[in-house]
Amino acid sequence: MTRDNDPAPVQPSSPVPARPHPPRTPEPDSGRRPAFLPQRTVLILFIAVCVGIGAGALTFFVSKSQPGAVLAGGTAFGGCTAWLNNLVAH
């Protein structure tokens, strides 16, 4: 004779694994802030600055004009930035 409030019989189950989940390793960059600029942008700007300085220096050595050297360097920087951006994008 069984009572209505008796628990149901326990069904056998598979054994519980010793380690249910592998230990988590911490993320390598957890707690670090994201980079201010992506590496692609830094590389493009660095190369463009080098080209602009080179163009400005060569212009100054030829013409001995500081404003002309600044204009040449700025133009070379801008053109090189646009060209490298298109080159790296494809």
C-alpha positions in Angstrom: 0.0 0.0 0.0 1.4 3.3 -1.0 0.6 6.7 0.2 -0.1 9.7 -2.1 2.7 11.8 -0.7 5.5 9.2 -1.0 8.3 10.2 -3.4 8.5 8.5 -6.8 11.1 5.8 -7.1 14.5 7.1 -8.1 15.6 6.1 -11.6 19.2 5.2 -12.1 21.2 7.8 -14.0 24.7 8.1 -15.4 27.5 8.9 -13.0 28.4 12.5 -12.5 31.6 13.4 -14.2 34.5 14.4 -12.0 35.0 17.7 -13.9 31.8 19.0 -15.5 33.6 21.9 -17.3 37.3 22.5 -18.1 38.9 25.3 -16.1 38.6 28.7 -17.7 41.7 30.5 -18.6 41.6 34.3 -18.2 41.3 36.3 -21.4 44.8 37.6 -22.4 43.7 41.2 -22.7 41.0 41.3 -20.0 41.2 44.5 -18.0 43.1 46.4 -20.8 41.7 49.3 -22.6 41.3 49.1 -26.3 43.9 50.7 -28.5 43.5 54.4 -29.2 44.1 53.9 -33.0 44.2 50.6 -34.9 47.5 49.4 -36.1 46.6 50.0 -39.8 46.0 53.7 -39.1 49.2 54.0 -37.1 51.2 52.4 -39.9 49.6 54.6 -42.6 50.2 57.8 -40.7 53.8 56.8 -39.8 54.8 56.1 -43.4 53.0 59.3 -44.6 54.8 61.4 -42.0 58.2 59.9 -43.1 57.4 60.7 -46.7 56.2 64.2 -45.9 59.4 65.0 -43.9 61.5 63.5 -46.7 59.7 65.6 -49.4 59.9 68.7 -47.3 63.6 68.2 -46.5 64.5 67.6 -50.2 62.5 70.7 -51.2 64.2 72.8 -48.7 67.7 71.6 -49.7 66.9 72.5 -53.4 65.0 75.8 -53.0 66.1 77.1 -49.5 62.5 78.1 -49.0 60.9 77.2 -45.7 57.3 77.9 -46.8 57.8 75.9 -50.0 59.3 73.0 -48.0 56.3 73.0 -45.6 53.8 73.1 -48.5 55.6 70.3 -50.3 55.8 68.2 -47.1 52.2 68.7 -46.3 51.1 67.9 -49.9 53.2 64.7 -49.8 51.8 63.7 -46.5 48.2 64.2 -47.6 48.7 62.4 -50.9 50.6 59.5 -49.3 47.9 59.1 -46.7 45.2 58.8 -49.3 47.2 56.5 -51.5 48.2 54.2 -48.7 44.7 54.1 -47.4 43.5 52.9 -50.8 46.4 50.5 -51.2 45.9 48.8 -47.8 42.1 48.7 -48.2 42.3 46.4 -51.2 
